[in-house]
């Protein structure tokens, strides 16, 4: 269950930072399309978000993130490049995540009762369109902040 939450967070959060980088981008509803647990330590997934992009089409690439539990790396992951077309559309994000070194399956089972206060995450990506390339990196984002938006 914890890996499902971790993958969902990494997938959804990779789209959100673009709103701060592209001024005419707005997000609507978003959700989880599918999750596939590959091993006890990894999984893949797909999320979607409705966008209203009044600006030019842009792409997000090199998307990477890490979720921390009480300051220690817990889950790391990455997403495939995402194209956000101009206009209104449903954007699909594919990603994968795995538990970090030292995190056991028993640690995961202990997280059934998720305490969002314990978790933060870092995210980085490159955002570009025909005119601009921007590097985005943010650290120490509180998980509770993201979940309030869901």
C-alpha positions as CSV (number, residue, x, y, z in Angstrom):
1,X,0.0,0.0,0.0
2,X,2.8,2.4,0.8
3,X,4.4,1.9,-2.5
4,X,1.1,2.8,-4.2
5,X,1.0,6.1,-2.3
6,X,4.7,6.8,-3.1
7,X,4.3,6.2,-6.8
8,X,1.1,8.3,-6.9
9,X,2.9,11.2,-5.1
10,X,5.8,11.1,-7.5
11,X,3.6,11.0,-10.5
12,X,1.2,13.7,-9.6
13,X,3.9,16.0,-8.1
14,X,6.0,15.9,-11.3
15,X,3.3,17.8,-13.2
16,X,2.5,20.4,-10.5
17,X,5.8,22.4,-10.5
18,X,5.2,23.4,-14.1
19,X,2.5,25.8,-13.0
20,X,5.1,27.9,-11.2
21,X,7.4,27.8,-14.3
22,X,4.8,28.5,-17.0
23,X,2.7,31.4,-16.0
24,X,-0.4,30.6,-18.1
25,X,-0.8,27.0,-17.0
26,X,-3.7,25.9,-14.8
27,X,-4.5,22.5,-13.4
28,X,-7.8,20.9,-12.9
29,X,-8.7,17.5,-11.6
30,X,-6.0,14.8,-11.4
31,X,-5.9,11.2,-10.3
32,X,-4.3,7.8,-10.5
33,X,-4.8,5.7,-13.7
34,X,-3.0,2.5,-12.7
35,X,-0.4,1.1,-10.4
36,X,1.6,-2.1,-10.9
37,X,3.7,-3.5,-8.1
38,X,6.8,-5.1,-9.7
39,X,8.7,-6.4,-6.7
40,X,8.6,-6.0,-2.9
41,X,10.8,-2.9,-3.5
42,X,9.5,-1.3,-6.7
43,X,6.5,-0.5,-8.9
44,X,5.3,1.5,-11.8
45,X,2.3,3.6,-12.3
46,X,0.4,6.1,-14.4
47,X,-1.4,9.3,-13.3
48,X,-3.4,11.9,-15.2
49,X,-4.0,15.6,-14.8
50,X,-6.4,18.0,-16.7
51,X,-4.5,21.0,-17.9
52,X,-5.5,24.4,-19.4
53,X,-2.3,25.7,-21.0
54,X,-2.9,29.1,-22.5
55,X,0.8,29.3,-23.4
56,X,2.9,27.3,-25.9
57,X,3.3,23.5,-25.8
58,X,6.1,22.5,-23.4
59,X,7.9,19.4,-22.3
60,X,9.1,18.3,-18.8
61,X,12.0,15.8,-18.8
62,X,14.6,14.4,-16.5
63,X,11.9,14.2,-13.8
64,X,13.2,12.7,-10.6
65,X,12.1,12.7,-7.0
66,X,12.7,11.3,-3.6
67,X,10.4,10.9,-0.6
68,X,11.9,11.1,2.8
69,X,10.5,9.6,6.1
70,X,11.7,11.5,9.1
71,X,14.5,13.0,7.0
72,X,15.8,9.6,5.7
73,X,15.4,8.6,2.0
74,X,12.4,6.3,1.8
75,X,11.4,6.1,-1.9
76,X,13.0,7.4,-5.1
77,X,11.5,7.5,-8.5
78,X,11.4,9.0,-11.9
79,X,8.8,9.8,-14.6
80,X,9.0,9.6,-18.4
81,X,9.1,12.9,-20.3
82,X,5.7,14.7,-20.3
83,X,4.4,16.8,-23.1
84,X,1.8,19.5,-22.1
85,X,0.1,20.7,-25.3
86,X,-1.3,24.2,-25.7
87,X,-5.0,24.3,-25.0
88,X,-7.1,22.1,-22.7
89,X,-6.2,18.5,-22.4
90,X,-5.7,15.4,-20.3
91,X,-2.0,14.8,-19.7
92,X,-0.8,11.3,-18.8
93,X,2.3,10.8,-16.7
94,X,4.2,7.4,-16.5
95,X,6.6,6.7,-13.7
96,X,8.5,4.2,-11.6
97,X,9.5,4.1,-8.0
98,X,11.6,1.9,-5.7
99,X,12.3,1.9,-2.0
100,X,15.7,3.3,-1.0
101,X,18.6,1.4,0.5
102,X,17.9,0.2,4.0
103,X,14.1,0.2,3.6
104,X,12.8,-3.3,4.1
105,X,9.4,-4.7,3.2
106,X,8.7,-4.8,7.0
107,X,9.3,-1.0,7.1
108,X,6.7,-0.7,4.4
109,X,4.2,-2.8,6.2
110,X,4.6,-0.5,9.3
111,X,3.5,2.4,7.2
112,X,-0.1,1.3,6.7
113,X,-1.2,4.1,8.9
114,X,0.3,7.0,7.0
115,X,1.3,9.9,9.2
116,X,1.8,12.7,6.6
117,X,3.8,14.8,9.1
118,X,6.7,12.3,8.8
119,X,7.2,12.7,5.0
120,X,8.8,15.3,2.7
121,X,10.0,15.1,-0.8
122,X,12.4,16.6,-3.3
123,X,11.7,17.0,-7.0
124,X,13.8,18.1,-10.0
125,X,13.1,18.4,-13.7
126,X,13.9,20.3,-16.9
127,X,11.0,22.3,-18.4
128,X,11.3,23.6,-22.0
129,X,9.3,24.9,-24.9
130,X,10.4,26.5,-28.2
131,X,11.7,29.6,-26.5
132,X,12.9,28.6,-23.0
133,X,14.6,25.9,-21.0
134,X,14.3,26.1,-17.2
135,X,15.7,23.8,-14.6
136,X,13.4,23.2,-11.6
137,X,14.5,21.8,-8.3
138,X,12.7,22.0,-5.0
139,X,13.6,20.3,-1.7
140,X,11.8,19.7,1.6
141,X,8.3,19.9,0.3
142,X,5.8,18.6,2.9
143,X,3.7,15.7,1.8
144,X,0.7,17.1,3.7
145,X,0.8,20.1,1.4
146,X,0.3,18.0,-1.6
147,X,-2.3,15.8,-0.1
148,X,-4.4,18.8,0.8
149,X,-4.7,19.6,-2.9
150,X,-5.9,16.1,-3.8
